[in-house]
Amino acid sequence: MRKDTVVYTSPLDALVAVTKRLSSYESQRNMDSEEFFNRYNRGELGDELDFVEWANDYRHYLELRRQLSNELKNAA
């Protein structure tokens, strides 16, 4: 399976995109991403491809939020 790479012009654009993907996972599994991620890290969930992708998207989301928060602090 080949994944396409998407390049965003800003971290904010990337955050919007990853948030939309997280929302889709949450709707499908009826669980919010933070709860999922905690359960996934504790080994309570399987290693289905969807779970791996969801976990990676959530890690990306956390990193983007950290990055944007730092940029906002530096701009102030």
N, C-alpha and C positions, 0 to 999 in steps of 0.2 A: 504494500500500500504506500503510495507516494503522497507526502504532505506538501502543500504549497506554502511558500514563505511569503508573509505579508510584511511590508515595511511601512511603519507609521511615521508621519512627519513630526509627531511630538509625543511625549509620554502621556499627555492627556488623551490624545486620540487612541493610543494603545489601551489606556485604562478603560475608556468607554467600550471598546471592542471586547476586552476580556470580561468586563462586567456583564455585557450582554450574553456571552457564552456561559458565564457562571449562572445567570438567571435561568437560562435554558436547562442546565443540569438540575438546578434546584426544583424547577417545575416538574421535570421528568421523574425525579426521585423523591419529591415531596420532603426535602430536607435542605436546610440552609448550608451554605458552603463552609462556614466555620465549624458547625457540628460535624459535617461530613469529614472535613480535614482532620479534626481531632480523632474521630473514630477510625479513619483510614490509617492514621499514624500509630494508633494503638493496635492495629492489626485486626480490628473487628469486622472489616469489610474485605472482600476478595480483591484479586488483582486483575479484574476485568479491564479491558482497554479503556472503557468509559471512565472508570475510576482513576486510572493512571493519568488520563488526559485532564480530568477534573482537578486532580491534585496538582498537576503541573500548572494548569491555568490559575489555580488559587495561589500557588507560590509566586507566579508572575504578578498576579494582582497585588499581593502583599509587597513585593519589591517595587512595583510602580507607585504604590501609595507612599512607601518610604522615600522614594526618590522625589516625588512631587512635594512631599512635606518638607524635605530638606531644601529644595529649591525655593519654596515659599519662605522658609525661615531666613535663607540667605538674601532674599529680595527685600525683606522688611528692614 
